[in-house]
Amino acid sequence: MKHINHRDVVVIGGGIIGAAIAYYGSKSGLEITVFEKNELGSGTSSKCDGDILAVDKDPGFNSQMALKSQKLVHELHTELDTPFEYRNYGSILVCENDMELEAAQKWVKQQQNAGLDFRMLDREDLRNESKYFADDLLGGLECQTDSMVNPYLFTYSLFEGAKRYGAHIHTHTEVVNLYKNQAKQFVIETNQGTFTANKVVNACGVWAPFIGKMLDIDIPIKPRKGQIIVASRQKPVGVRNVMEFGYLISKFGGERKVDPLIEKYGVALVMEPTESQNFLIGSSRQFNGYETKVDNEVMKCIAHRAVRFYPKIADMTVIRAYAGLRPWTADHLPIISQVEAIPGFYIAAGHEGDGISLAAITGKLIEEMINETNTSVPIEPLSLNRFHASLEHSFD
Ligand SMILES: Cc1cc2nc3c(=O)[nH]c(=O)nc-3n(C[C@H](O)[C@H](O)[C@H](O)COP(=O)(O)OP(=O)(O)OC[C@H]3O[C@@H](n4cnc5c(N)ncnc54)[C@H](O)[C@@H]3O)c2cc1C
């Protein structure tokens, strides 16, 4: 007789990544169980924006993976029953000086050569885009495949879909210990009892290293805090996502010509309209441990940056602000990987500021790895080994 607490595949973590794995896994016929210590989507996946972007991805592997994910999200928009405010209008980056415009031209060329749908925008294009833009902006660029979702609804919609395919979802179930028994099954101790499983996927975002530690595995992910201001529905500022070109520099750690406080907090404009025309105005980048308190000084910097690009929104009402933790890795790529030393253990975490964008492809890849079929994109660049190999190399 099958032991009642034995499961085939257990996914730890009920954020967007756990949701996508549960969806694609159960859709393919796998028996999936999810353990989430709080509510679904209560981690970073409800404290973020909802941009599904290729515009900010390195040309090559990174942007090709983003493109695949965008196509999957487009399919999910008709495939899933619960709507998640999907809008595929493309997105734009704006430039405030000649240096950025020149870098933008190079970026667009590289992306076009890699087959992506990018084009330059001039002043006139910006004026047509929004009458709220500052007059001195020189131009920008557009990525036509980019889209937006409500990340919280997207998470719930994927879980709803997974449940329909038979997935078991346990909330308020915290994994407190994990090891392998003599029968080579995983033993998963939770605050709701002990389970065994054949396979375990660690989809715990910034908390993934703690699950790794239970199995003596070092998972090099650090929390990178980001803050967002929510502005009320008041002025028709725009309908699609707008970022400043400096966002790319801030993300990848280059130097910008901005005021020292803006640089200190890694603030670069992201203006994302929600479906109901509120505005998510962001964001910042800081390594500050696991704290998620809203910092007023950072909020001021974000507001200054927004008014620099949109002077006419200075009097807009702010509804609230929040902060979330991006699961950062040193090379800005997620870890979507089997762990060679522990057969049956998988990691799907470390998506930094791209977890909403890359959730669909991540779910698909983990499903393909577990089912041992061809993967949608090559998985070597995403392996955990890349960090351990570079660590060994650095000691040579
Ligand atoms: C300000 C900001 C803006 C962002 N904007 C975007 C954007 O526009 N586009 C984009 O693509 N990405 C964006 N991101 C990044 C994106 O939000 C994350 O990459 C993504 O949400 C990570 O999802 P996750 O499922 O890995 O982690 P989480 O959503 O944090 O889920 C992990 C879950 O694991 C659970 N958990 C932890 N430990 C345990 C345990 N022991 N037992 C059981 N459960 C456990 C947690 O409770 C949590 O719910 C942004 C992030 C921030 C902070």
The ligand as an SDF file (V2000), in Angstrom:
LIG
                    3D

 53 58  0  0  0  0  0  0  0  0999 V2000
   11.0640   45.8220   -6.7190 C   0  0  0  0  0  0  0  0  0  0  0  0
   11.0760   44.6050   -7.6010 C   0  0  0  0  0  0  0  0  0  0  0  0
   10.6290   44.6950   -8.9130 C   0  0  0  0  0  0  0  0  0  0  0  0
   10.6490   43.5690   -9.7430 C   0  0  0  0  0  0  0  0  0  0  0  0
   10.1430   43.6710  -11.0000 N   0  0  0  0  0  0  0  0  0  0  0  0
   10.1600   42.5950  -11.8210 C   0  0  0  0  0  0  0  0  0  0  0  0
    9.6320   42.6850  -13.1480 C   0  0  0  0  0  0  0  0  0  0  0  0
    9.0770   43.6980  -13.5700 O   0  0  0  0  0  0  0  0  0  0  0  0
    9.7490   41.5930  -13.9460 N   0  0  0  0  0  0  0  0  0  0  0  0
   10.3450   40.4270  -13.5200 C   0  0  0  0  0  0  0  0  0  0  0  0
   10.4690   39.5090  -14.3070 O   0  0  0  0  0  0  0  0  0  0  0  0
   10.7890   40.3080  -12.2510 N   0  0  0  0  0  0  0  0  0  0  0  0
   10.7160   41.3540  -11.4010 C   0  0  0  0  0  0  0  0  0  0  0  0
   11.2030   41.2490  -10.1230 N   0  0  0  0  0  0  0  0  0  0  0  0
   11.7920   39.9830   -9.7010 C   0  0  0  0  0  0  0  0  0  0  0  0
   10.7510   38.9480   -9.3380 C   0  0  0  0  0  0  0  0  0  0  0  0
    9.8040   39.5330   -8.4730 O   0  0  0  0  0  0  0  0  0  0  0  0
   11.4280   37.7420   -8.6580 C   0  0  0  0  0  0  0  0  0  0  0  0
   12.4930   37.2790   -9.4610 O   0  0  0  0  0  0  0  0  0  0  0  0
   10.4220   36.6170   -8.4530 C   0  0  0  0  0  0  0  0  0  0  0  0
    9.2740   37.0880   -7.7970 O   0  0  0  0  0  0  0  0  0  0  0  0
   11.0500   35.4760   -7.6680 C   0  0  0  0  0  0  0  0  0  0  0  0
   10.0770   34.4700   -7.5510 O   0  0  0  0  0  0  0  0  0  0  0  0
   10.3240   33.1760   -6.6810 P   0  0  0  0  0  0  0  0  0  0  0  0
    9.1400   32.2960   -6.8440 O   0  0  0  0  0  0  0  0  0  0  0  0
   11.6790   32.6240   -6.9930 O   0  0  0  0  0  0  0  0  0  0  0  0
   10.4500   33.7330   -5.1850 O   0  0  0  0  0  0  0  0  0  0  0  0
    9.2940   34.1100   -4.1440 P   0  0  0  0  0  0  0  0  0  0  0  0
    8.1540   34.7780   -4.7800 O   0  0  0  0  0  0  0  0  0  0  0  0
    9.9590   34.8170   -3.0240 O   0  0  0  0  0  0  0  0  0  0  0  0
    8.7940   32.6940   -3.6640 O   0  0  0  0  0  0  0  0  0  0  0  0
    9.5460   31.8680   -2.8040 C   0  0  0  0  0  0  0  0  0  0  0  0
    8.5680   31.2840   -1.8030 C   0  0  0  0  0  0  0  0  0  0  0  0
    9.2510   30.2960   -1.0000 O   0  0  0  0  0  0  0  0  0  0  0  0
    8.6160   30.2960    0.2660 C   0  0  0  0  0  0  0  0  0  0  0  0
    9.5140   29.6360    1.2180 N   0  0  0  0  0  0  0  0  0  0  0  0
   10.7290   30.0560    1.6580 C   0  0  0  0  0  0  0  0  0  0  0  0
   11.2640   29.1860    2.5370 N   0  0  0  0  0  0  0  0  0  0  0  0
   10.3500   28.1770    2.6550 C   0  0  0  0  0  0  0  0  0  0  0  0
   10.3220   26.9770    3.4300 C   0  0  0  0  0  0  0  0  0  0  0  0
   11.3230   26.6490    4.2490 N   0  0  0  0  0  0  0  0  0  0  0  0
    9.2450   26.1680    3.3170 N   0  0  0  0  0  0  0  0  0  0  0  0
    8.2160   26.4940    2.4850 C   0  0  0  0  0  0  0  0  0  0  0  0
    8.1990   27.6220    1.7460 N   0  0  0  0  0  0  0  0  0  0  0  0
    9.2450   28.4460    1.8130 C   0  0  0  0  0  0  0  0  0  0  0  0
    8.4240   31.7860    0.5540 C   0  0  0  0  0  0  0  0  0  0  0  0
    7.4340   32.0120    1.5350 O   0  0  0  0  0  0  0  0  0  0  0  0
    8.0250   32.3180   -0.8140 C   0  0  0  0  0  0  0  0  0  0  0  0
    6.6250   32.4280   -0.9910 O   0  0  0  0  0  0  0  0  0  0  0  0
   11.1600   42.3390   -9.2520 C   0  0  0  0  0  0  0  0  0  0  0  0
   11.5700   42.2290   -7.9320 C   0  0  0  0  0  0  0  0  0  0  0  0
   11.5270   43.3510   -7.0940 C   0  0  0  0  0  0  0  0  0  0  0  0
   11.9590   43.2240   -5.6720 C   0  0  0  0  0  0  0  0  0  0  0  0
  1  2  1  0
  2  3  1  0
  2 52  2  0
  3  4  2  0
  4  5  1  0
  4 50  1  0
  5  6  2  0
  6  7  1  0
  6 13  1  0
  7  8  2  0
  7  9  1  0
  9 10  1  0
 10 11  2  0
 10 12  1  0
 12 13  2  0
 13 14  1  0
 14 15  1  0
 14 50  1  0
 15 16  1  0
 16 17  1  0
 16 18  1  0
 18 19  1  0
 18 20  1  0
 20 21  1  0
 20 22  1  0
 22 23  1  0
 23 24  1  0
 24 25  2  0
 24 26  1  0
 24 27  1  0
 27 28  1  0
 28 29  2  0
 28 30  1  0
 28 31  1  0
 31 32  1  0
 32 33  1  0
 33 34  1  0
 33 48  1  0
 34 35  1  0
 35 36  1  0
 35 46  1  0
 36 37  1  0
 36 45  1  0
 37 38  2  0
 38 39  1  0
 39 40  1  0
 39 45  2  0
 40 41  1  0
 40 42  2  0
 42 43  1  0
 43 44  2  0
 44 45  1  0
 46 47  1  0
 46 48  1  0
 48 49  1  0
 50 51  2  0
 51 52  1  0
 52 53  1  0
M  END
$$$$
